[in-house]
Amino acid sequence: MDHQMLDDKAIGLADGGERAMDPESEGLTLYEKKSLLVNRELDAMGMGKYQWYIFFLCGFGYLVDLLWAQVFGLVTAPLQQEIGFPGESYQLLFDGHRGPGADLLEDAQLGNISTCFAAGLTAGAGFWGILVDIVGRRWAFNLTVLISSVFGLCLAAPSTYTGILVLTAFVGFGIGGNIPIDTTITLEFLPQNRRYLLPALSVFQPIGVVITSGMAYGFIPNYSCASDVKSCNASPRPTPCCSKADNMGWRYLLLTSGAITLSIFVLRFALFSFQESPKFLLSKGQDEKAIEVLQYIARFNGRDSHITLEDFTRLSDEDSSVGSNGSEGPILNPQKLKISLGERFKSEISRFKILFSSFTMTRLTILVWVTYAFDYWGFTIAGSFLPLILKRKNEAINVGLRSTYLSYIYIYFPGIFGVLLGALCYQVPRVGRQITMIISSALMAASLFLFAAVNNRKSNIGLNAMEYFFQSMFNAVLYGWTPEAFPAPIRGTASGLASFWGRLFSIISPLIAGHLLVKGTNDVLYLAGGGVFVCTVAIALLPRKAMGGQSL
């Protein structure tokens, strides 16, 4: 059932039966019928100022998601140099051989910061994902960035690794809700002929990474200890040593990132009057408020609103006279809000079974979970450890710190074009979703394997840029395709569970990579590349029916 067909039904429903009603409309719940009227009204308004503001403000949520992920990858080296981590007395040379003189467990503990961030992201995704359907989109839209900004600004204060880890988890908790909430909000306000802007939101992620890399280039080389100076916390205390006063660059980077996040909160909360989603209001039985929101958006865009409360009332009266059709679906109809908690639980369990209702659906579900798990596995390791590995490789060939941080800008800027190419290939005949994801994930894995085999300045930049380009391309297509692969009654649950498995693996992978880093950098690269290659195989095994068909 396509969107135009649904809109035609809505027209027939709203005019009191004057037009012939499509027989398929008998399978719609009252909530769904009202939602179709909202869709039709938004389509009639078109893409106005309000929708563009929503698009960019939600895009800023995508921006801070990878901005902070990149921050934690770029600050690990100066953080490690200043604070130092407790461990046995060994020196880990670049080629993996050990000798006396430094802390063996330092590298093993580097993965803790990524793990704490990922744990916060996981908790935040679950918490905000549930809360957004309880208190509404408006509060979650603002609170996620507020929490991220407050704890992000505080991150520059601690002088202990434990304090930094705790604050990092809270930053992740705030950011964890951004992508699911921002995607939901954008979807619920866009006219249907602009739904292609949903995957386009991903372009803000590499922009955030480039901004972070540019700030790091300005701060860290200019305000960091010399590379051969050890932590003042080492025993015995070296002279000279790397003190807080001599190593403020990574703190300046955290403060600036926190300020950017705070400015996004100000834009969302103080300078823009965000209206609650009409569909959320409908789900709570607040029809009148939903009409008021649609009328506000129309005025904001300089247009007229044609939907009235009488349209909803007419649908309600008709639904009461016809009676329930038995196809209401789980907790979508406001009339079902008063059912018991046990009945709601049974309803949700019944809906979950759709994921395993046939061999094809079971195959799709499991392969999507595997894809998300190992995609997050690979790019979490890449984001957390590639900056550090590049720094160490450059040190081995006498490339300075300033040149290394400048390289990060060159590496991450092509990711913007990776997203755009992915969006373009998304609709290309005979290419489409599956082939695009197979090629991009395979080339992402290949770049990681090749980076392990070579070490010169040009190849280091080129292969890292190649990895991020194809990572951005792959994720743009994956995030856009996943919701359309599943039927509407289970779409949100399927997407949420896929993200859950991804977040879970992003907690585990940095811990493993951190311990492998003790043995040598190449093992970390093989671990990341191998995980991404699992995605390639999983995508290739997906059922063809799930690729590019009608979204029902």
N, C-alpha and C positions, 0 to 999 in steps of 0.2 A: 504494500500500500504506500504510494508516494505522497509527498506533502500536498501536491495540488489536489489529489483526490480527497485528502482530509479536509482541505479548505472548502471544497465543493460541498462536502457533507455539512461543514459548519454553516455554510450559507443556507442550506436547506433546513437545518435545525433552527436557525435563528429567525427565519421568516414565518414560523408557526405552521409549517407544513404546506405553504402555498406552492412551493416547488416540490417536485418528486424527490423523495428522500432515497439516497443510495441504500440498498438493502444491507450493506456492510456496516452501516451506522448503528445497526441494532446491537453490534458487539462492543460498542463504546460505553464507558461509564459516564456518569454525569460530569465528573471532574474532567475527563478527557474531552467531552463535548465542549465544555467551557474553555479548556485550554486551546482547542482548535479555533474558537472565536478570537482568543488572544493572539494566536499566531496570525490569523487573517488581518487583525487590526495592525499588528506590527509590520506585516507585509505591505499594507496600504500606506503606512507612514513612510516606509523606505528607510534608507540609511541616513539618518539625520545627525545633527550635532551631538545629541545625547548618546547615540550608539557609538559614535567615534570617540567620545570621551571615555565611555565604558571600555572600548577596545584598548585604548592606550593605557588607561589606569590598570586594567587587568594585565596588559603586557608588561607593565612595570613590576607586577608580582612575579611574572616569569623571569624578569631581569634580575631581581634580588635573589631568586632561587639559585642560579648558577654563579652570581656575583659572590655570594658567601661561600659556596662550595670551592670556588677558585681561590678565595682569600685564604682558606685554611690550607690549601695546597701550597701557596706561595710563602706563607709565614713559617712553615715548619723548620726550614733551614736556620734562619736567624733565631727562631725561638729555641731550637735545640742548642745552638751555640751559646746563648745567654744563660738559659736555665739549667741545661744539662739534666740528664735523667740518671737515677742510681743504677749501678751495674758493676759487673766484675771488671777487673783491670785488663783490658785487651785493646789492641788497635786493629781496626778493620781497614785494610788497605783497599784501593779501588778494585783490584783484580780479585778480591775475595779472600786473600790470605790474611792470616792473623799474626799479630805481633804484639809485644807488650807496650802499654802506654796510654790506652784510652778506654772508653766504656762500651763494652760489648752490647749491653742491653739498650743502649740509646736508640739504635735503629729499630729494635723490636718494639719499643714503646711509641714510636712515631705514628703507628697505625691507630693508636688510642684516640687521637683527636678526630680522625675521620669516623671512627666507630661511634664516638659520642655524638657527633653531628648527625650521623645516620640514624642512631637510636632516637634522637629528638625528632628527626623527620618522620620516622615511623610512627611514633606516638602522636605527633601533631597531625599527620594525615588521618589517622583513625579518629582522634578526638574532634578535630574540626569538621571532618566528613560527617560525623554524627550530629554535631552541634548545629551545623548549617541547616539541617532539616528540623531542628527543634526551635531555635531562637531566630532563625531567618538568616538570609544572606548578608544583610546590612551590617550586623554586629561582627560577624566573622570576617567580612571584607576589610574592616578597619582594625580589628584587634590583632590579626595575624601580623601585620606589618608593625604595629605598635610594640608588640612583645619582642619581635625580632630587633627593632631599633634600640629599645631600652637595654636589653642584655648585650647587644652588639657594642654599644657605647661603653658598657661596663667591662668588656673584655680586655681593654687596654690597661686596666688597673692591677690585676693579680701579678704576683711575682713567683707564683708556684704553678707547677703543671696541673696539679689537682684542681685548683681554682679555675684555671683556664678551661679544663675539661668540663666542669660543671656548667659554666656559663655557655660553652659551646653547645651543650645539649639543649639548653633553653632557647638559644638562637634557632637551632634546628626545629624545636617544637613550634615556634611561631611560623617559620618558613614552610614547615611541612604541610600546612593547610593551603598555601598559596595556589598551587597549580590546580588541584581539584576544585577549589572554590572559584577561582578566576575563570576556569573553563566553563563551569556551570553558569556563572553569571553572564558571561559573554554569550553562551548558547541561548539563554532565556530572554535576551534583549535584541538579538540580531534578527533581521528579516531573513527568510529562508533562502533567498537568492544570494545572500552574502555569507553563507555558512562556510565557504572556503576560507574565511578569515580565521576560523578556529585553528587549523594547523599553522596558519601564518603567525599566531601568537608565539610559536617556538623561536622566531627570529630574534626575539628579545633576549633569549638565553645567551647566544654567542656575543651579542652586544654587551651584556653584563660582564662576560669573561674578558672582553677586550678592554672595557673600562677598568676592571680590576688590574689587569696586566699593565695598563698605562700608569695607574696610580702606584703600583709596586715599583715600576721602573723609576718613578720620580722619588719615592721615599726610601726604599731599602738600600740601593747602592750608596746613597748619599748619607744615610743615617744608620749605618751598621758597623759592627766590629770588623776588623781585618780578618780574612778567612783563616789565618793561622793562629788566631787568639782563642784560647779555651775559656770555658765557663768559670766564673768566680766560685761556683759551687763545687768545683772539682777538688778532689783530695789527693795530694796536697794542693793548696791553692796556688795557681800559677801566677807569675808576674811577668808582663801585665796580664790582666784577665778581662773577659767580656762582661762589662757591667751594664746595668739598666740605662744609665746616662749616656753611654756610648752606643747604645743599640735600640734607639727609639723608632727606627724606620717601620718595623712591623706593627708597632703600636699606633703610629700615625695612619697606617693603612687600615687598621681595624676601626679607628675613630672616624676616618673619612667614610668608610663603608657604612658604619652606623648612622652617620649624618645623612647619607644618601637615602637610607631606609627610612629615617625619620622624616625627611622631606617628602617622601612618597606618602607617608601617613598623613602629613599636613595637606597634601593635594587631595587625598581621598576624603578626609574628614572635614577639613575647614574650608577648602576652596571649591569643592564640588558637592552638590546636594544629591547624594545617592538615594534612589528610591528603592524600596523593597520590591523584590521580584513579584510581578502579578501572579505567576503560577504558584509561588509559595503561599501567597495570600489566599488563593483559591483553595489550596490544599488544607488551609486552616478554616475554611468556611467564611472568609472575610471578603465576600464578593464586592461590597461597596468600596472598600479600600483599594481593591484591584482596579476598579474602574477609575478611581481618583488618580492612581499612578499612571494609567494609560493616558488620561487627560493631561496630566502634568507633562509627560514626555511629548505629547503632541504640541502643547503650548511652547515647550522648550525648543522644539524643532520648527516652530512657526507654522504649524499645520493644524488641521481640525481632526478631532476624534469623533468617530461615528458609532462607537460601541456604547451601549447604555446598560444600566442595571436591569432594565426591563428585558433585555435580551437574555440575561442569565436567569431572571425570574421565569421567563417563558420556558426555558429549558428545564428548570426545576419542576414546574407544573406538569410539563409533558412527561418527565421522568416518573413523577408520582402517579400519573394516570395510567401509564403503560406498565409500571412495575419494574422490579429489578430483573435484569436479563441474566444474572448469574455470572457475569464475566467482569466483575469490577476490578479484579486484580488486587494486590496486597497494599492496603492502607493508602490508596490513592484518592479514594472518594471520602470527602469530609464526613459523610454519614457513617463511615466505619471507624471514626476516631474514638468512639465510645466503647469499642469492643474490649474485652479483657486482655491483659498482658499475655496470658497463655494462648489465646486465640491468635493474637498477633504473631507470637513466636511460631505457632504451627503454620501460619500463612507464609511467613518468611522462609521456613524450612521447605515448604512445598515449592516455593518459587526457586529456591536454590537447586532443587532437583532438575530443573530445566537444563542446567549445565551438563548433566549426565543422562539426558533423556534418550539419546541414541548413540550409536557408535561414532558417527560423524561429529556430533556435538561434544562427546567425551574426548575425542581426538583433538578437536579444536581447542577445548578448554585446557587440556594438559600441555599442549604444545605452546599455547600462549603463555601459560605460567612459566614454562621452561625458558621461553624467549625473554620474558621480563627478568627472571631471576639472574640469568647469565649476562644479559645486557647491563643491568645495574652492577653486577659483579665486575664486568670489564671496565665500564667507564668510571666506576668509583675508584678502582685501583689506578686508572690512568689519571684522573683528576687529582688524586691524593699524592701519587708518587712520581709521575712523569716530571713535574717541575724540579723535584729534588734529584732525580736521576740525571736530568739534563744538566743541572748545576754540577754534579759530580763528574759527569763525562767531560764537560767543558773545562773543569779544573784540571783534568788529566791531560788536556791538550793546550793548557795555558790560555784559555779564554777567560777574560775578566768577568767580575760580577755584574758590572754595568751592561756589558754586551749580552750576558745571559738573560738579564731581565728585559732588555730590549727585544731579545729573541721571542719572548712570550707574546708580545704584540703581533709579531709576524706570524706566529704559530696559530693564534686563536682568531685572528681577523677573517681568514677564509671560511670559518664556520658559518658566518652569516650567509655566504653564497651556497654552502652545503644545504642549509635549510631551504633556501629558495629553489635550488635544483631538485630537492626531494619533493617539494610542493608541485613543481612543474611535472616531474615524472609520474606523480600520483595519478594523473588523468590521461597519460599518453597511451594510446592504443598499443597493444602487444608488449607493453612494458609494465605499466601499472604498479600496484603495491608490492606484489610478491617478488618479482624480478628485481625491482629497485632495492628492496630490503636484503635480498640475497647478495646482490653485487656490493652494496655499501657495507654490509657487515663483514663480508669476506675480505674486502680491501682494508677495512679498519683493522681486522685481525692480522693481515699481512704486514701492515705498517708497523705494528708492535713487534712482530717477529723480526723484521728487517732492522728495526732500531736496535735490537739486541746484538745484531751481527756487525754493525759498523760504528765508527766513532770519528767523525770529522765535523767541522762546524756546519757545512752546507747540508750534509745528510742529517745531522741532528735536528736542524730547523725544518728541513723538507719533510722528513718522516713524521715528526710530531705534528706538523701542519696537515699532512695527509691523514693522520689518525683522527684529528679533531674535525676535519672537513667531512669525512665519511661517518664519524660518530654523530655529528649534527644532522646529516642527511638521513641516516638510518632512524634516529629517534623522532624526527619530524614526521616521517611516514608512519612509524609504529604507533605514535600517540594519536595520529589522525585516523588510522585504520581500525584500531582496537574497538572503539564503541560501535562502529558500523558492522563489525563481524558478528555481533550478538543481537538477538531479538530484543525489542524494547522492554518487555517485562523483566529481563534479567541484565540489561545493559549496564546499569550503574553498579550492580553487585559484581558482575564479571570484570569490569574495569578496575574496581576497587580491590578485588582479590589479586588481580595481576600486579597492581602496584604494591600490594602488601608483600608478595613474594619477592619482588624486586628490592624493596626497602630492607627486607630481612636479610637478603644476601649481601646488601651493601653494608650491613653491620659486620658480617662475618669476614668478608674478603679483605678489608684493611688489616685485620688482626693476622691473618695468614701471610699477607704480603709483607707486613712489618717484620715477621720472623724470618721470612725468606730473604729480606734485604740484608740481614746479618751475613748470609752466605755470599751474596753478590747481587748486582742489579739485574742481571739477565734473567734470573729465576722469577723476579717480579714481572718482567715483561712477558715471559712465557705464560705465567699464570693468567695475566690479563688477556693476552691474545688467545689462549686456549678457551677461556670462557666465552669470548666473542664468537669464536668459531662454532661453539655449540649453538649459538643463536642462528648462524647460517644454516646449519643442518636442520634445526627445528622449523625455521621458516620454509625450507624446501619441502618439508613433510606435511605442511598445512594442507587441508582439503581445498581443492580448487573452488568449491562452492562458496567458501568464506571470503574469496578475494574479489572485491569490486562489484558484488551483486547488489540487489535492491536492499536498502536499509529499512527493515520492517519494525 
